[in-house]
Amino acid sequence: MHTIPALVSQGIFDKDTTLWCSWAIKSGGKSVWFGGDTGYRAVPYLPKDIDDYGPEYEHLPRCPQFKQIGEHRGPFDLGLIPIGAYCPRAAFSPMHVNPFDAVEIFSETKCARAMGIHWGTWVLTSEEVRDPPKLLKEALQRKGLPETGIFDICDIGESREF
């Protein structure tokens, strides 16, 4: 098992004072990467109808650690990647990813398959509880990936065996 540390925050006044990490397990010829509680890129305040993945926002820096994880620890059979707790985007993007960020992380960490986690359990932010899975399908479509079978979710109360 390898842990991959990252300093993040869980509140307004604790930036870079809490240590959170992702971790990877390889055993029996299989590998799993758990993305933990993480951000991907800091997005400034934008009106709600503006796509922060549009060409005018391509310059926003992306966290390089995910690509490094994929290069040094991947590929992974399964990634457990957060997809929720992201609204309002300007406030939460440094510490939580939205589904579009999650699909980028999926690619960079070299996961063969993934499950979207970190949504639908606690009301942490203002997005609707069912929005993360809907946006995940849109994000997968945008990247030319199938909407199911590659990066899925467990519905609320559902379980899966791998």
N, C-alpha and C positions, 0 to 999 in steps of 0.2 A: 504494500500500500504506500502511495506517495501522497503527501499533502502539498498543496500549492498555495502558499499564503498570499493574502492581499489585505492591505489596510483600507478600510472603508468606514462608513458611518451608519449609525442606526437612528440618529436624531439630528436636529439642527445644529447643536453645539459640540458634537463629538467627532468631527471629521478627522480621519487618520488617527483615531485613538482606540479603535476597536479592531481586533484581528479576526477576520473571517477567512475561510479558505475553501477551496474545492479539494476534492480528493479523487484518487484513481485506485482501483483494485484490479489486479490481473491474477487469475487463478484458474486452473483446469483448462487452460487454453482460451479463456474468455476474459473480456475486460469491460469494466464499467467506469464511467467518469461522472461524478456528481458535481454539478456546477455551483452548488451553494447559493448564497445570497450575494448577488454581484451586479455591477453596472457594466456597461459596454462603452458608452460615450456620453458626455455631458451635452445636453441639448438646451439651447437658450429658449426663453419664452417665445412661443409662436402662436398665432391664432389657431384654434382647434381644427380648422379645415386645411391647414398647411401640412404637406407631407415632409417630415424632417429627413426622409431618405431621397428627396428630390435632388437634382444636380446642383442646385445652389447651396446645398448643405453637405456636399461631398467632402468639403475641407474639414469638417468636424473631426478631431482626433478620435481614433478607436483604440481601445485598450490592446496593446500588443501581446499580452500574456496568453490570450486564447490561441493565437497562432503558434506561440512557443510551446504551449501544452500539446497541441496537435503534433508539432514537429518532434518534440522530445519524449512524449509519453504515449502518443497515439500510434496507430489508429485505435479507436475503441469500438467494441461491438454495440454498446449502448451508452448513450448520454442522458443524464437526468438534468434537464436544462430549464431554468425558471422562465415563465412567460407572463407573470402578473405583477401587480402592485406598482404600476408605472405612471398613474395620473395624479396630479398634473405632471406632465413630462418634464418641464423645466425644473421642478422640485425633486423628482425622484429618479431621473435618468442617470445621475452619477452612481446610484446605489442599487437600482432595480432595472431589469431589462424588459422591454416590451417584446411582443412576438417577432417583430422585424429584426431586432437585435438578436433574439434567440436563434433565428435561422442563420444569421451571420456566424454566431458562436458555434452552432452545429457544424457548419462548413469548416471553420478554422480549427476546431478541435479534432476533426477527422472522425466523426462518429458515423458508423454505418446506419444506425437507427437512433431515435431519441424519443423520450417521453417528456412532455411539457409538465413542469411542476410549479409550485409557488403561485397557485391561483385557486380561487373558489373555496378557501378554508376560512380565512379571517378577512374582515373588512378592514383593510389597511389604507386603501387609497380610494379615489373617486370613480374609477372605471366600473362599469356594470359587471356583475359577477360572471356573466356569460360572454363578455367581450374578448378575453384572451384567446379562447379556442377559435372564435370566429376570425379574429385577426391573424391567428397562426395559419389558418387555411389560406388567407389572402397573401401572407408573407411567403408561404411555400409556393403558391402559384406564381408570384412575382419573380421568384428565383428559378422557375421552370421545374420545380419539384412536385411530385404527386401530393395531393391533399391528404391522403391517408396511406399508411403502410410504411412510411419512412420516419416521420416525426409526428407521433400521435399524442393523445391525451387520454387519461382515465377520466371519465365523467365523474361528477360528484358521487361518492359512495361506491364507485366501481373499483375492481382490482384486476390485476393481470398477472399471469405467470410467464416467465421467460425461461 
